[in-house]
Amino acid sequence: MTEEFNTQRADNLIAIADQFAQPGKVTGVKAFGSGNINDTFLVTLDSSKEQHFVLQRINTLVFRQPKLIMQNMRIFTEHVHKRLQHIPLNRRWEVPRVLLTQDAQDHCQDADGSFWRAISFIEGSQSFDTMRDRSQAKEIGYALGMFHNLISDLPAEKLADTLQGFHITPLYLQDYEKVLAKTIAHRSSEVNYCLQFVSERQAFAHILENAKAEGKLPLRLMHGDPKINNVMFDTVTQQAVSVIDLDTVKPGLVHYDIGDCLRSGCNQAGEEIENWKSVHFDTDLCQGILQGYLSVAKAFLTDNDYAYIYDAIRLIAFELGLRFFADYLAGNVYFKVKYPEHNLARAIVQFKLTESIESQETQIRNIIKDMK
């Protein structure tokens, strides 16, 4: 029965892939990558032009407006491909392309109503889950800077906001306060630490949104999830060649991306560590990421943009800790957990990281100033 089911599933996947296959015939489909939202497959073709493409089933429970996501993706990838034709680059850089079906649609739906799309495959590339060294950090920064630079002249209003409220820290703070008002948590020393930590930084939560409201920071397009494993590296040169996972591209502040990239990249202990004393913000990696980022992003950044980079790094670490802590108080309803205190432990990691960032404020600000 299992073998029959697997054969049927393979035939179904090939039938779906065939709707996108042009040119060439589909010769194989296999599971691909380690993403935990969409189902991803690598399709092999018997074509001399392009031998692979990526087939994905969109998780419509997470992305409730998949057609808008595809519309966004087509608008900005087409824009970037046009820009790349007029920018002389002395290195490889690629942007995934949206592949169309035989009847020129950017998606198809199967008999079950599942939503499928296909995107081009970046050949000869690989990704990493952790930052190796400063030279790799510089490449990560370059990749994010290149991504932002290539869409910096595309008006933000051209793309739909498919994740409303995402990275708006004051909204997360409001949610936290609602949860707190109806929660009788066991006041352990860890819980008390988190309660006090958030209480002391409530005013700071508004810093980027206030700057946006005052016109100091413009609304631009952002990636939304600029973690290290969304950057592809050339397998030969080890240079960054592409930024992938484009479902979260939307209007926002580039500072959310900068802060998130540095928050995740400069904490080598990772988010799941239980030994909080080992949590540390590595300013050497920070310097590498910013050096790579600003080498490209200086083309569009303003003085105000530079002024808020430190605040972005501090804020995004605080924001993620706030979200973990609020979810712990709510009974672990959003983030998947392996044990009841998992989100509490994650929150403390981010708050300790925030403390490490705060303790090195002068050094981080000097790094930013020296690169301006």
Secondary structure, DSSP 8 states (H G I E B T S, - for coil): -HHHHHHHHHHHHHHHHHHH--SS-EEEEEE-S--SSSEEEEEEES-SS--EEEEEE--TTT-S-HHHHHHHHHHHHHHHHHHHTTS--SS------EE--TTS-S-EE-TT--EEEEEE--TTEE--SS--SHHHHHHHHHHHHHHHHHTTTS-GGGS--SSTTTT-HHHHHHHHHHHHHT------HHHHHHHHHHHTTTTGGGHHHHHHHTTSS--EEE-S---GGGEEEETTT--EEEE---TT-EEE-HHHHHHHHHHHHS-TT-TT-S-GGG----HHHHHHHHHHHHHHHTTT--HHHHHTHHHHHHHHHHHHHHHHHHHHHHTS-SS--SSTTHHHHHHHHHHHHHHHHHHTHHHHHHHHHHH-
